[in-house]
Amino acid sequence: MSISQKYGRTLHFPFSPGTTSDDRINYNYWQDISRINTVIHTEKLDGENNCLSRYGVFARSHVAPTTSPWTANLREKWQHIRRDLGEYELFLENVYAIHSIRYCQLPSHYFVFAVREGQRWLSWEETTFLAAFFDFPIVPVIRTINGIPSRETFESDFLALVKQPGMYHTQDNVSGQQCSMEGIVTRNINEYGVAEFQQNVFKYVRAGHVKTDEHWTKNWKRAPLKHESNVDDKRK
């Protein structure tokens, strides 16, 4: 039995090419988007989904806290804030370990993208405030859209955005060449209920993104921060 509820499954846009057999697609996304007054596009970072709650630091499963080596520093940070979390659950991208994308200008290893309190997901304003309160940056915001345009305009603008490099200078970890961001997560800027998650959060992932294999966890490398750009990758 899980200690807490894990992060919901984010459905793909129908025009997202990076789906796998485990992914699900929101074919009715435009009906959902049309009900929302303001959405934001945030960069989907290539990391691990971690949750910080009063019970511990969790990866995808919430059956028990994670003990992975690439969360060791995050677990130390959690020790300092755990008594202040209360009912808040902070969800963040952990890019401490390099996956398929190498970020050359990382200011941090951890970026908050959502906060849950009980049966509601907090608004982006509240999420940003709490991230700062607990001394975490938020994931890069690419664009805020006030008033939803036509579907054709929305999709064409979206596809132009996702072709751009990521905020932190993205490189393909295999070829070493500059690459586009992994994808975009679009969400309602306002709060919404946990039961309405899939009608308020959507994602796009580029095709052929994953370059890691089953041996990734045995040979992982720490991602250097931007002030360490001249330092060779280190294994923690």
Contacts in CASP RR format, 6 or more apart in sequence:
PFRMAT RR
TARGET T0000
AUTHOR 0000-0000-0000
METHOD contacts of the structure
MODEL  1
MSISQKYGRTLHFPFSPGTTSDDRINYNYWQDISRINTVIHTEKLDGENN
CLSRYGVFARSHVAPTTSPWTANLREKWQHIRRDLGEYELFLENVYAIHS
IRYCQLPSHYFVFAVREGQRWLSWEETTFLAAFFDFPIVPVIRTINGIPS
RETFESDFLALVKQPGMYHTQDNVSGQQCSMEGIVTRNINEYGVAEFQQN
VFKYVRAGHVKTDEHWTKNWKRAPLKHESNVDDKRK
1 63 0 8 1.000
2 61 0 8 1.000
2 62 0 8 1.000
2 63 0 8 1.000
3 55 0 8 1.000
3 58 0 8 1.000
3 62 0 8 1.000
3 63 0 8 1.000
3 64 0 8 1.000
3 65 0 8 1.000
4 51 0 8 1.000
4 53 0 8 1.000
4 55 0 8 1.000
4 58 0 8 1.000
4 62 0 8 1.000
4 89 0 8 1.000
5 62 0 8 1.000
5 116 0 8 1.000
5 194 0 8 1.000
6 51 0 8 1.000
6 58 0 8 1.000
6 60 0 8 1.000
6 61 0 8 1.000
6 62 0 8 1.000
7 49 0 8 1.000
7 51 0 8 1.000
7 60 0 8 1.000
7 91 0 8 1.000
7 114 0 8 1.000
8 197 0 8 1.000
8 198 0 8 1.000
9 24 0 8 1.000
9 198 0 8 1.000
10 185 0 8 1.000
10 198 0 8 1.000
10 201 0 8 1.000
10 202 0 8 1.000
10 203 0 8 1.000
11 24 0 8 1.000
11 25 0 8 1.000
11 26 0 8 1.000
11 29 0 8 1.000
11 198 0 8 1.000
11 201 0 8 1.000
11 202 0 8 1.000
11 203 0 8 1.000
12 18 0 8 1.000
12 19 0 8 1.000
12 23 0 8 1.000
12 24 0 8 1.000
12 25 0 8 1.000
12 26 0 8 1.000
12 202 0 8 1.000
12 203 0 8 1.000
12 204 0 8 1.000
12 205 0 8 1.000
13 25 0 8 1.000
13 26 0 8 1.000
13 29 0 8 1.000
13 158 0 8 1.000
13 186 0 8 1.000
13 202 0 8 1.000
13 203 0 8 1.000
13 204 0 8 1.000
14 25 0 8 1.000
14 26 0 8 1.000
14 27 0 8 1.000
14 29 0 8 1.000
15 155 0 8 1.000
15 158 0 8 1.000
15 159 0 8 1.000
15 204 0 8 1.000
16 25 0 8 1.000
16 203 0 8 1.000
16 204 0 8 1.000
16 205 0 8 1.000
17 205 0 8 1.000
17 206 0 8 1.000
17 207 0 8 1.000
18 205 0 8 1.000
18 206 0 8 1.000
18 207 0 8 1.000
18 208 0 8 1.000
18 209 0 8 1.000
19 25 0 8 1.000
19 205 0 8 1.000
26 32 0 8 1.000
26 198 0 8 1.000
26 202 0 8 1.000
29 202 0 8 1.000
30 151 0 8 1.000
32 199 0 8 1.000
32 200 0 8 1.000
32 202 0 8 1.000
33 39 0 8 1.000
33 148 0 8 1.000
33 154 0 8 1.000
33 186 0 8 1.000
33 202 0 8 1.000
34 148 0 8 1.000
35 199 0 8 1.000
36 148 0 8 1.000
36 188 0 8 1.000
36 190 0 8 1.000
36 200 0 8 1.000
37 146 0 8 1.000
37 147 0 8 1.000
37 148 0 8 1.000
37 190 0 8 1.000
38 144 0 8 1.000
38 145 0 8 1.000
38 146 0 8 1.000
38 147 0 8 1.000
38 188 0 8 1.000
38 189 0 8 1.000
38 190 0 8 1.000
39 144 0 8 1.000
39 145 0 8 1.000
39 148 0 8 1.000
39 186 0 8 1.000
39 187 0 8 1.000
39 188 0 8 1.000
39 189 0 8 1.000
40 124 0 8 1.000
40 141 0 8 1.000
40 142 0 8 1.000
40 143 0 8 1.000
40 144 0 8 1.000
40 145 0 8 1.000
40 186 0 8 1.000
40 187 0 8 1.000
40 189 0 8 1.000
41 141 0 8 1.000
41 142 0 8 1.000
41 143 0 8 1.000
41 144 0 8 1.000
41 145 0 8 1.000
41 158 0 8 1.000
41 161 0 8 1.000
41 184 0 8 1.000
41 185 0 8 1.000
41 186 0 8 1.000
42 113 0 8 1.000
42 138 0 8 1.000
42 139 0 8 1.000
42 140 0 8 1.000
42 141 0 8 1.000
42 142 0 8 1.000
42 184 0 8 1.000
42 185 0 8 1.000
42 186 0 8 1.000
42 187 0 8 1.000
43 139 0 8 1.000
43 140 0 8 1.000
43 142 0 8 1.000
43 166 0 8 1.000
43 167 0 8 1.000
43 181 0 8 1.000
43 182 0 8 1.000
43 183 0 8 1.000
43 184 0 8 1.000
43 185 0 8 1.000
44 139 0 8 1.000
44 181 0 8 1.000
44 182 0 8 1.000
44 183 0 8 1.000
44 184 0 8 1.000
44 185 0 8 1.000
44 203 0 8 1.000
44 204 0 8 1.000
44 205 0 8 1.000
45 93 0 8 1.000
45 95 0 8 1.000
45 103 0 8 1.000
45 111 0 8 1.000
45 139 0 8 1.000
45 140 0 8 1.000
45 182 0 8 1.000
46 95 0 8 1.000
46 99 0 8 1.000
46 100 0 8 1.000
46 101 0 8 1.000
46 103 0 8 1.000
46 182 0 8 1.000
46 209 0 8 1.000
47 93 0 8 1.000
47 94 0 8 1.000
47 95 0 8 1.000
47 97 0 8 1.000
47 99 0 8 1.000
48 59 0 8 1.000
48 60 0 8 1.000
48 68 0 8 1.000
48 70 0 8 1.000
48 71 0 8 1.000
48 93 0 8 1.000
48 94 0 8 1.000
48 97 0 8 1.000
49 59 0 8 1.000
49 60 0 8 1.000
49 91 0 8 1.000
49 92 0 8 1.000
49 93 0 8 1.000
49 94 0 8 1.000
50 57 0 8 1.000
50 58 0 8 1.000
50 59 0 8 1.000
50 66 0 8 1.000
50 71 0 8 1.000
50 74 0 8 1.000
50 91 0 8 1.000
50 92 0 8 1.000
50 93 0 8 1.000
50 94 0 8 1.000
50 110 0 8 1.000
51 57 0 8 1.000
51 58 0 8 1.000
51 62 0 8 1.000
51 89 0 8 1.000
51 90 0 8 1.000
51 91 0 8 1.000
51 92 0 8 1.000
52 58 0 8 1.000
52 74 0 8 1.000
52 78 0 8 1.000
52 81 0 8 1.000
52 82 0 8 1.000
52 85 0 8 1.000
52 89 0 8 1.000
52 90 0 8 1.000
52 92 0 8 1.000
52 134 0 8 1.000
53 85 0 8 1.000
53 88 0 8 1.000
53 89 0 8 1.000
53 90 0 8 1.000
54 82 0 8 1.000
54 83 0 8 1.000
54 85 0 8 1.000
54 86 0 8 1.000
54 87 0 8 1.000
55 65 0 8 1.000
56 65 0 8 1.000
56 75 0 8 1.000
56 78 0 8 1.000
56 82 0 8 1.000
57 65 0 8 1.000
57 66 0 8 1.000
57 71 0 8 1.000
57 74 0 8 1.000
57 75 0 8 1.000
57 78 0 8 1.000
58 65 0 8 1.000
58 66 0 8 1.000
59 66 0 8 1.000
59 68 0 8 1.000
59 71 0 8 1.000
65 75 0 8 1.000
66 75 0 8 1.000
68 217 0 8 1.000
69 220 0 8 1.000
69 236 0 8 1.000
70 94 0 8 1.000
70 96 0 8 1.000
70 97 0 8 1.000
70 220 0 8 1.000
70 222 0 8 1.000
70 236 0 8 1.000
71 94 0 8 1.000
71 96 0 8 1.000
72 236 0 8 1.000
73 96 0 8 1.000
73 109 0 8 1.000
73 236 0 8 1.000
74 94 0 8 1.000
74 96 0 8 1.000
74 109 0 8 1.000
74 110 0 8 1.000
77 110 0 8 1.000
81 134 0 8 1.000
84 134 0 8 1.000
85 134 0 8 1.000
87 117 0 8 1.000
87 118 0 8 1.000
88 115 0 8 1.000
88 116 0 8 1.000
88 117 0 8 1.000
88 130 0 8 1.000
89 115 0 8 1.000
89 116 0 8 1.000
89 117 0 8 1.000
89 118 0 8 1.000
90 112 0 8 1.000
90 115 0 8 1.000
90 130 0 8 1.000
90 131 0 8 1.000
90 134 0 8 1.000
90 136 0 8 1.000
91 112 0 8 1.000
91 113 0 8 1.000
91 114 0 8 1.000
91 115 0 8 1.000
91 116 0 8 1.000
92 110 0 8 1.000
92 111 0 8 1.000
92 112 0 8 1.000
92 113 0 8 1.000
92 136 0 8 1.000
93 110 0 8 1.000
93 111 0 8 1.000
93 113 0 8 1.000
93 139 0 8 1.000
94 109 0 8 1.000
94 110 0 8 1.000
95 103 0 8 1.000
95 106 0 8 1.000
95 109 0 8 1.000
95 110 0 8 1.000
95 111 0 8 1.000
95 223 0 8 1.000
96 109 0 8 1.000
96 110 0 8 1.000
96 222 0 8 1.000
96 223 0 8 1.000
96 236 0 8 1.000
97 220 0 8 1.000
97 221 0 8 1.000
97 222 0 8 1.000
97 223 0 8 1.000
98 173 0 8 1.000
98 220 0 8 1.000
98 221 0 8 1.000
98 222 0 8 1.000
98 223 0 8 1.000
98 233 0 8 1.000
99 173 0 8 1.000
99 211 0 8 1.000
99 212 0 8 1.000
99 216 0 8 1.000
100 172 0 8 1.000
100 173 0 8 1.000
100 174 0 8 1.000
100 182 0 8 1.000
100 209 0 8 1.000
100 210 0 8 1.000
100 211 0 8 1.000
100 212 0 8 1.000
101 170 0 8 1.000
101 171 0 8 1.000
101 172 0 8 1.000
101 173 0 8 1.000
101 179 0 8 1.000
101 182 0 8 1.000
101 209 0 8 1.000
102 170 0 8 1.000
102 171 0 8 1.000
102 172 0 8 1.000
102 173 0 8 1.000
102 176 0 8 1.000
102 223 0 8 1.000
103 168 0 8 1.000
103 169 0 8 1.000
103 170 0 8 1.000
103 171 0 8 1.000
103 223 0 8 1.000
104 168 0 8 1.000
104 169 0 8 1.000
104 170 0 8 1.000
104 171 0 8 1.000
104 226 0 8 1.000
104 229 0 8 1.000
105 168 0 8 1.000
105 169 0 8 1.000
105 226 0 8 1.000
105 229 0 8 1.000
106 168 0 8 1.000
106 223 0 8 1.000
106 224 0 8 1.000
106 225 0 8 1.000
106 226 0 8 1.000
107 137 0 8 1.000
107 168 0 8 1.000
107 225 0 8 1.000
107 226 0 8 1.000
108 136 0 8 1.000
108 137 0 8 1.000
108 225 0 8 1.000
109 223 0 8 1.000
109 225 0 8 1.000
110 136 0 8 1.000
110 137 0 8 1.000
111 136 0 8 1.000
111 137 0 8 1.000
111 138 0 8 1.000
111 139 0 8 1.000
111 140 0 8 1.000
112 127 0 8 1.000
112 130 0 8 1.000
112 131 0 8 1.000
112 134 0 8 1.000
112 136 0 8 1.000
112 137 0 8 1.000
112 138 0 8 1.000
112 139 0 8 1.000
113 127 0 8 1.000
113 138 0 8 1.000
113 139 0 8 1.000
113 185 0 8 1.000
114 121 0 8 1.000
114 122 0 8 1.000
114 127 0 8 1.000
114 187 0 8 1.000
115 121 0 8 1.000
115 122 0 8 1.000
115 126 0 8 1.000
115 127 0 8 1.000
115 130 0 8 1.000
115 131 0 8 1.000
116 122 0 8 1.000
116 194 0 8 1.000
118 194 0 8 1.000
119 193 0 8 1.000
119 194 0 8 1.000
119 195 0 8 1.000
120 191 0 8 1.000
120 192 0 8 1.000
120 193 0 8 1.000
120 194 0 8 1.000
121 191 0 8 1.000
121 192 0 8 1.000
121 193 0 8 1.000
121 194 0 8 1.000
121 197 0 8 1.000
121 200 0 8 1.000
122 130 0 8 1.000
122 191 0 8 1.000
123 189 0 8 1.000
123 190 0 8 1.000
123 191 0 8 1.000
124 187 0 8 1.000
124 189 0 8 1.000
124 190 0 8 1.000
125 189 0 8 1.000
126 191 0 8 1.000
127 138 0 8 1.000
128 138 0 8 1.000
131 137 0 8 1.000
131 138 0 8 1.000
139 185 0 8 1.000
140 166 0 8 1.000
140 167 0 8 1.000
140 168 0 8 1.000
142 161 0 8 1.000
142 184 0 8 1.000
143 161 0 8 1.000
144 189 0 8 1.000
145 154 0 8 1.000
148 154 0 8 1.000
149 157 0 8 1.000
158 184 0 8 1.000
158 186 0 8 1.000
158 204 0 8 1.000
161 184 0 8 1.000
162 180 0 8 1.000
162 181 0 8 1.000
162 183 0 8 1.000
162 184 0 8 1.000
162 204 0 8 1.000
162 206 0 8 1.000
163 180 0 8 1.000
164 180 0 8 1.000
164 181 0 8 1.000
165 178 0 8 1.000
165 179 0 8 1.000
165 180 0 8 1.000
165 181 0 8 1.000
166 180 0 8 1.000
166 181 0 8 1.000
167 181 0 8 1.000
168 226 0 8 1.000
169 178 0 8 1.000
170 178 0 8 1.000
170 179 0 8 1.000
170 180 0 8 1.000
170 181 0 8 1.000
170 182 0 8 1.000
171 177 0 8 1.000
171 178 0 8 1.000
171 179 0 8 1.000
172 178 0 8 1.000
172 179 0 8 1.000
172 211 0 8 1.000
173 211 0 8 1.000
174 211 0 8 1.000
180 206 0 8 1.000
181 206 0 8 1.000
182 205 0 8 1.000
182 206 0 8 1.000
182 209 0 8 1.000
183 203 0 8 1.000
183 204 0 8 1.000
183 205 0 8 1.000
183 206 0 8 1.000
183 209 0 8 1.000
184 203 0 8 1.000
184 204 0 8 1.000
185 201 0 8 1.000
185 202 0 8 1.000
185 203 0 8 1.000
186 201 0 8 1.000
186 202 0 8 1.000
186 203 0 8 1.000
186 204 0 8 1.000
187 200 0 8 1.000
187 201 0 8 1.000
187 202 0 8 1.000
188 200 0 8 1.000
188 201 0 8 1.000
192 199 0 8 1.000
192 200 0 8 1.000
193 200 0 8 1.000
220 235 0 8 1.000
221 233 0 8 1.000
221 234 0 8 1.000
221 235 0 8 1.000
222 233 0 8 1.000
222 234 0 8 1.000
222 235 0 8 1.000
222 236 0 8 1.000
223 233 0 8 1.000
224 231 0 8 1.000
224 233 0 8 1.000
224 234 0 8 1.000
END
